[in-house]
Amino acid sequence: MQPTDTNRVTELELIIDLHKNSERQGPGSKNDTLKALEILNLPTNQKLKVADIGCGSGGQTITLAEKLNGEIIAVDLFPEFLNELNEKSQKLGLSDKIVTLEKSMEDLPFDKSEFDLIWSEGAIYNIGFENGLKKWNDYLKVGGYLAVSEITWITNSRPKEIENFWKAEYPEIDIASNKIKQLEDNGYTLIGYFYLNQESWLKNYYEPMKVRFETFLSRNGNSELARKVVDENQYEIDLYQKFKDYYSYGFYLARKN
Ligand SMILES: C[S@@+](CC[C@H](N)C(=O)[O-])C[C@H]1O[C@@H](n2cnc3c(N)ncnc32)[C@H](O)[C@@H]1O
């Protein structure tokens, strides 16, 4: 997206524009994806049917395609990100393993028990963790696997400033034991979980985003709305720097009962 009439660009278009042409649209890393795969210890003697929901430009999709035997349906709401993933998968010779699908995760055209594995890094929050667990359960085979990362408090209490910020942004933020209980209450058995380390936030997500701020502002005519988008992201980065010992993404690996 290269907006020419900045007055008509919406905030959502600007957010997409800020996150385009980046390796990832959220905290994470190739090592995190590999670690999650190692914990899952997936069967290797069969082809797997996999959905990667909220795939963005496909940082994790490429790693999954490199590692797994099978087909991945990579879903996102925004074609801008899917186009980037298609380009990458073609360049890497992985396009026979990755099919992109422009759809909302709320309304997926999947069959009951269609998938061996549902993957979703930093995206289930868009429909809410528990709602996503319930909705997606149907698409998994019995014994199928779920891998989701979700913002999670690391400590049982925390300063009000950060508590208030995240409660307003995402009221479902919680400690891992409550997230695990939600998994267990909704037909899954936990296989394992881990927290993303600070490098996955800073080096892989926030620092590259900060580098893009200047070109983002100039290609959007330094508009008030573009500056608002930058200021809000900068505020989130500042809060992370100040309170990074209190929250991270939890990566939850589970099996459908
Ligand atoms: C934080 S990003 C994570 C992207 C990618 N998984 C990663 O870790 O780099 C969340 C993704 O969810 C997508 N998204 C937001 N709402 C969605 C919806 N209703 N259905 C499908 N995807 C959605 C966004 O476009 C974005 O790519």
The ligand as an SDF file (V2000), in Angstrom:
LIG
                    3D

 27 29  0  0  0  0  0  0  0  0999 V2000
    0.5870   -9.6190   15.9350 C   0  0  0  0  0  0  0  0  0  0  0  0
    0.3250  -10.1190   14.2490 S   0  0  0  0  0  0  0  0  0  0  0  0
    1.1700  -11.6850   14.2280 C   0  0  0  0  0  0  0  0  0  0  0  0
    1.5710  -12.0880   12.8260 C   0  0  0  0  0  0  0  0  0  0  0  0
    2.4980  -13.3040   12.7320 C   0  0  0  0  0  0  0  0  0  0  0  0
    1.8620  -14.5020   13.2240 N   0  0  0  0  0  0  0  0  0  0  0  0
    3.7760  -13.0480   13.4730 C   0  0  0  0  0  0  0  0  0  0  0  0
    3.9250  -13.5690   14.5940 O   0  0  0  0  0  0  0  0  0  0  0  0
    4.6230  -12.3140   12.9350 O   0  0  0  0  0  0  0  0  0  0  0  0
   -1.3840  -10.5450   14.1970 C   0  0  0  0  0  0  0  0  0  0  0  0
   -1.8720  -10.9520   12.8110 C   0  0  0  0  0  0  0  0  0  0  0  0
   -3.2630  -11.2390   12.8660 O   0  0  0  0  0  0  0  0  0  0  0  0
   -3.8700  -10.7340   11.6790 C   0  0  0  0  0  0  0  0  0  0  0  0
   -5.2930  -10.5440   11.9420 N   0  0  0  0  0  0  0  0  0  0  0  0
   -5.8950   -9.5680   12.6610 C   0  0  0  0  0  0  0  0  0  0  0  0
   -7.2290   -9.7770   12.7300 N   0  0  0  0  0  0  0  0  0  0  0  0
   -7.4640  -10.9190   12.0230 C   0  0  0  0  0  0  0  0  0  0  0  0
   -8.6400  -11.6750   11.7360 C   0  0  0  0  0  0  0  0  0  0  0  0
   -9.8330  -11.3010   12.1940 N   0  0  0  0  0  0  0  0  0  0  0  0
   -8.4920  -12.7880   10.9940 N   0  0  0  0  0  0  0  0  0  0  0  0
   -7.2930  -13.1880   10.5160 C   0  0  0  0  0  0  0  0  0  0  0  0
   -6.1440  -12.5210   10.7720 N   0  0  0  0  0  0  0  0  0  0  0  0
   -6.2290  -11.4060   11.5150 C   0  0  0  0  0  0  0  0  0  0  0  0
   -3.1080   -9.4650   11.3880 C   0  0  0  0  0  0  0  0  0  0  0  0
   -3.2330   -9.0810   10.0450 O   0  0  0  0  0  0  0  0  0  0  0  0
   -1.6970   -9.8740   11.7540 C   0  0  0  0  0  0  0  0  0  0  0  0
   -1.0150  -10.4130   10.6600 O   0  0  0  0  0  0  0  0  0  0  0  0
  1  2  1  0
  2  3  1  0
  2 10  1  0
  3  4  1  0
  4  5  1  0
  5  6  1  0
  5  7  1  0
  7  8  2  0
  7  9  1  0
 10 11  1  0
 11 12  1  0
 11 26  1  0
 12 13  1  0
 13 14  1  0
 13 24  1  0
 14 15  1  0
 14 23  1  0
 15 16  2  0
 16 17  1  0
 17 18  1  0
 17 23  2  0
 18 19  1  0
 18 20  2  0
 20 21  1  0
 21 22  2  0
 22 23  1  0
 24 25  1  0
 24 26  1  0
 26 27  1  0
M  CHG  2   2   1   9  -1
M  END
$$$$
